[in-house]
Amino acid sequence: MKEIGGFFGLELSSSKDQYHLDAIRLNSGRNALKYILLQRKPRKVLIPYYICESVIEPIRDLGIEYEYYSINEKFEPILEKRIESTDYLLYVNYFGINDKQVQQLTCDIKNLIVDNTQAFFSKPLAGVDTFYSPRKFFGVADGGFAYTNVISKIDLEQDISYDKYEHLLKRIDTHAQESYSQYVKNEENISKQPIRKMSKITEVILQNIDYEFVVLRRNDNFKYLHSSLSNVNKLNIDLTQLQAPMIYPLLIQDEDLRNFLIENKIYVATYWKEVLDIVGINTVEYEFSKYLIPLPIDQRYDVSDMKIIIELIRNFKGSKTKPC
């Protein structure tokens, strides 16, 4: 029976649609991958060396064999042998700037799973298993989307996640540094969650997002950074299919720049430290893990913020220049 009266909850509208209307709505990106794997039941999954450890967890949890493959400087897979009919290749749409590689792989590889956790606005291709993680793009504590054409026989409970939002609410009242420990705790808890349907609170929050604004803002910020940094960025970035990427990837061989930006309150992550332990020092993956800096371009910021980032990088490089 519907409840009438009593105290107010957060006044969030549910009049808008979510972006991924036709997706299966789950409680995390890694569980979206696990959901796909449970349907496909592959014997082996080929995964790139350059990948987050959290993506490997669902594969291990299900006891599925996996094997690494390398990528080149264009983020294209380097495959040394034919993929067996019982096996699947998992490809990461890195930073949301590799739609062309995804399209080419769908022509070349039958058993393909696309990791679009860094490419929320890249549409899934017909018949291609794909998964997403909205919390990498928006202020939600959990949630995931999966696309697969296999009819599921899994009966899922709906998740409840009101208690996962403390760090997001605290950041509004205070600062990122003061809520960071709660954020880390939430990330750890997500890794332990069983597969469930997306919670009502996460669904409603995702229905309150102005997606058109987000796309425009992310694209504008990305292009602005690229216009000033392309001359120092070792990555060759194609802007023709820009779909509101997650970050701007700056590849510059200087170990001190990352810490300099963080000291100046430009909080940039490292993708991914664990890769350094499993690849050779002269590999593309080693270079990406050690030197690639993911600059923030999301909808919270505009061109004035991008100017601050650019000026800091210029000041840093200027301080490194030795006088004649």
C-alpha positions in Angstrom: 0.0 0.0 0.0 1.3 3.5 -0.9 2.4 5.6 2.1 0.7 9.0 2.4 1.8 11.7 4.8 4.7 11.8 7.2 8.1 13.5 6.9 9.6 14.5 3.6 12.3 12.7 1.7 14.8 14.2 -0.7 12.8 15.9 -3.4 14.2 14.3 -6.5 12.1 14.2 -9.7 11.6 10.9 -11.5 10.1 12.5 -14.6 13.2 12.1 -16.8 14.5 9.0 -18.4 17.8 7.4 -17.7 20.4 7.5 -20.5 20.6 3.7 -21.0 16.9 2.9 -21.2 17.3 -0.5 -22.7 20.0 -1.8 -20.4 19.8 -4.2 -17.6 20.1 -2.1 -14.5 22.4 -3.5 -11.8 24.1 -2.4 -8.7 27.7 -1.9 -10.0 29.8 -2.0 -13.1 31.7 -5.1 -12.1 28.5 -6.9 -11.4 27.3 -5.8 -14.8 30.3 -7.7 -16.2 29.6 -10.7 -13.9 26.0 -10.7 -15.2 27.2 -11.0 -18.8 29.7 -13.7 -17.9 27.0 -15.7 -16.1 25.0 -15.6 -19.3 27.8 -16.4 -21.8 29.7 -18.9 -19.7 33.0 -18.5 -21.5 35.8 -21.0 -21.0 38.4 -18.3 -21.1 38.4 -14.4 -21.2 41.3 -12.5 -22.9 41.9 -9.3 -21.0 44.4 -6.5 -21.6 47.4 -6.0 -19.3 46.4 -2.4 -19.0 43.3 -2.8 -16.9 41.9 -2.1 -13.5 42.2 -5.0 -11.0 38.5 -4.6 -10.2 37.5 -5.7 -13.7 39.4 -9.0 -13.2 37.6 -9.7 -9.9 34.3 -11.0 -11.4 36.3 -13.3 -13.7 38.2 -14.8 -10.8 35.0 -15.0 -8.7 33.4 -17.1 -11.3 36.4 -19.4 -11.7 36.9 -18.5 -15.3 40.3 -18.8 -16.9 41.8 -15.6 -18.2 44.8 -14.7 -20.3 46.5 -11.3 -20.9 47.0 -9.5 -24.2 49.0 -6.4 -25.1 47.9 -3.2 -26.7 49.8 -0.8 -28.9 50.1 3.0 -28.6 46.7 3.4 -30.4 45.0 1.2 -27.7 44.5 -1.6 -30.3 44.8 -5.2 -29.2 47.9 -7.2 -30.2 46.6 -10.7 -30.6 49.1 -13.5 -31.3 46.7 -16.3 -32.0 43.1 -17.0 -33.1 40.4 -16.7 -30.5 38.7 -20.0 -29.8 34.9 -20.2 -30.2 34.6 -20.9 -26.5 36.6 -17.8 -25.5 35.8 -14.1 -25.3 37.9 -11.0 -25.7 37.3 -8.1 -23.3 38.2 -4.7 -24.7 38.3 -1.5 -22.6 37.1 1.7 -24.3 39.9 3.6 -22.7 38.9 7.0 -21.3 35.9 7.0 -23.7 38.1 8.0 -26.7 38.3 4.6 -28.5 35.0 4.1 -30.2 36.7 3.5 -33.6 38.7 0.6 -32.1 35.4 -0.8 -30.7 33.8 -0.6 -34.1 36.7 -2.3 -35.8 36.8 -5.1 -33.2 33.1 -5.9 -33.8 34.0 -6.6 -37.4 37.0 -8.7 -36.5 36.0 -10.6 -33.4 32.8 -12.5 -32.8 33.0 -13.1 -29.1 33.5 -9.6 -27.8 32.7 -7.9 -24.5 33.1 -4.1 -24.4 34.0 -2.4 -21.2 32.5 1.0 -21.5 32.9 2.0 -17.8 35.0 4.9 -19.0 32.7 5.6 -21.9 29.2 6.2 -20.5 28.0 8.1 -23.5 29.3 5.6 -26.1 26.2 3.7 -27.3 26.4 -0.1 -27.3 26.7 -1.7 -30.7 23.9 -4.2 -31.8 24.6 -7.7 -30.5 27.7 -6.8 -28.6 27.8 -7.4 -24.9 28.7 -4.1 -23.2 28.7 -2.8 -19.6 28.9 0.6 -17.9 29.6 2.2 -14.5 27.6 5.5 -14.0 29.5 6.4 -10.7 32.6 7.2 -12.8 30.6 10.0 -14.4 28.0 11.2 -11.9 27.4 11.7 -8.2 25.9 8.2 -7.5 27.3 5.7 -5.0 26.8 2.6 -7.1 25.0 1.3 -10.1 25.8 -0.4 -13.4 24.3 -1.1 -16.8 24.6 -4.3 -18.9 23.7 -5.0 -22.5 23.4 -8.6 -23.7 20.9 -10.4 -26.0 21.0 -13.6 -23.9 17.7 -14.2 -22.1 18.5 -14.3 -18.4 17.1 -16.9 -16.0 18.6 -15.1 -13.0 16.1 -13.7 -10.5 17.6 -10.7 -8.7 16.6 -8.7 -5.6 16.7 -4.9 -5.7 19.6 -3.3 -3.9 19.1 -0.8 -1.1 21.8 1.9 -1.1 20.7 4.8 1.0 23.6 4.1 3.5 26.2 4.3 0.7 25.7 8.0 0.0 27.4 9.5 3.1 30.6 10.5 1.2 28.6 12.2 -1.5 26.5 14.2 0.9 29.5 15.0 3.1 31.4 16.4 0.1 28.6 18.9 -0.5 28.8 20.1 3.1 32.5 20.0 3.5 35.3 19.1 1.0 36.6 16.2 -1.0 39.5 15.5 1.4 37.2 15.3 4.4 34.9 12.7 2.7 37.7 10.7 1.0 37.9 8.0 3.7 34.1 7.3 3.3 34.6 7.2 -0.5 37.3 4.6 -0.1 35.2 2.5 2.2 32.3 2.6 -0.2 34.6 1.4 -3.1 35.7 -1.5 -0.9 32.1 -2.4 -0.1 31.0 -2.4 -3.7 33.6 -5.1 -4.5 31.9 -7.4 -2.0 28.3 -6.9 -3.2 26.3 -9.7 -4.8 24.6 -9.0 -8.1 21.4 -7.1 -7.5 19.1 -4.8 -9.4 20.0 -1.1 -9.2 18.6 0.6 -6.1 15.7 3.0 -6.3 17.7 5.9 -5.0 20.4 5.5 -7.7 17.7 5.1 -10.4 16.0 8.3 -9.3 19.3 10.3 -9.1 20.2 9.2 -12.6 16.8 10.4 -13.8 17.6 13.9 -12.5 20.7 14.4 -14.7 20.8 16.8 -17.6 22.6 14.5 -20.0 22.7 17.0 -22.8 24.5 19.6 -20.6 26.9 16.9 -19.4 27.9 15.9 -23.0 28.4 19.5 -24.1 30.4 20.4 -21.0 32.7 17.4 -21.1 33.3 17.7 -24.9 34.1 21.5 -24.5 36.5 20.9 -21.7 38.2 18.1 -23.5 38.7 20.1 -26.7 39.9 23.1 -24.8 42.6 21.1 -23.0 43.6 19.4 -26.2 43.9 22.7 -28.0 46.6 23.7 -25.5 48.2 20.4 -24.6 48.3 18.5 -27.8 51.8 19.7 -28.6 53.2 18.1 -25.4 50.8 15.1 -25.2 52.5 11.9 -26.6 49.0 10.4 -27.3 47.6 10.9 -30.8 43.9 11.7 -30.0 41.2 11.7 -32.6 38.5 14.2 -31.9 36.1 13.2 -34.7 34.0 10.8 -32.6 34.1 12.6 -29.2 31.4 11.2 -26.9 31.8 13.1 -23.6 34.9 11.2 -22.4 35.7 10.4 -18.8 38.9 12.4 -18.6 41.6 14.0 -20.8 44.5 11.6 -20.9 47.8 13.5 -20.9 50.9 11.3 -21.6 54.0 13.2 -20.7 57.2 11.5 -19.4 57.7 13.3 -16.2 57.2 11.6 -12.8 56.9 14.8 -10.9 53.9 16.4 -12.7 51.3 14.3 -11.1 52.3 15.2 -7.6 52.7 18.8 -8.6 49.1 18.9 -9.7 47.8 17.1 -6.6 49.7 19.6 -4.4 47.8 22.3 -6.2 44.5 20.6 -5.6 44.1 19.2 -9.1 43.2 15.6 -8.0 44.4 13.2 -10.6 44.4 9.4 -10.2 46.9 6.7 -11.5 45.7 4.1 -14.0 46.8 1.5 -12.8 49.7 1.0 -10.4 49.3 -2.8 -10.3 50.0 -3.0 -14.0 53.7 -2.1 -13.4 54.2 -5.4 -11.6 53.1 -7.6 -14.5 54.5 -5.9 -17.6 58.0 -5.2 -18.9 59.6 -1.8 -18.4 59.7 -1.2 -22.2 56.1 -1.9 -22.9 53.3 0.5 -23.8 51.4 -0.6 -20.7 54.3 0.4 -18.5 54.5 3.8 -20.0 50.8 4.4 -19.7 50.6 3.3 -16.1 53.7 5.3 -15.0 53.2 8.5 -17.0 49.6 9.0 -18.2 47.8 11.6 -16.2 43.9 11.7 -16.3 43.0 15.4 -16.2 39.4 16.1 -15.0 37.0 17.5 -17.6 33.7 16.6 -16.1 30.5 18.7 -15.9 31.4 20.4 -12.6 34.0 22.5 -14.4 34.2 24.9 -17.3 36.8 26.5 -19.5 37.9 28.8 -16.7 38.9 25.7 -14.7 40.7 24.2 -17.7 42.7 27.4 -17.9 43.9 26.9 -14.4 45.0 23.3 -15.2 46.8 24.5 -18.3 48.6 27.3 -16.5 49.7 25.0 -13.8 51.2 22.6 -16.3 52.9 25.5 -18.1 54.4 26.8 -14.9 55.6 23.3 -14.0 57.3 22.8 -17.4 58.8 26.3 -17.1 60.3 25.5 -13.7 61.9 22.5 -15.3 63.6 24.4 -18.1 67.3 24.9 -17.4 68.7 28.4 -18.2 71.2 28.6 -21.0 
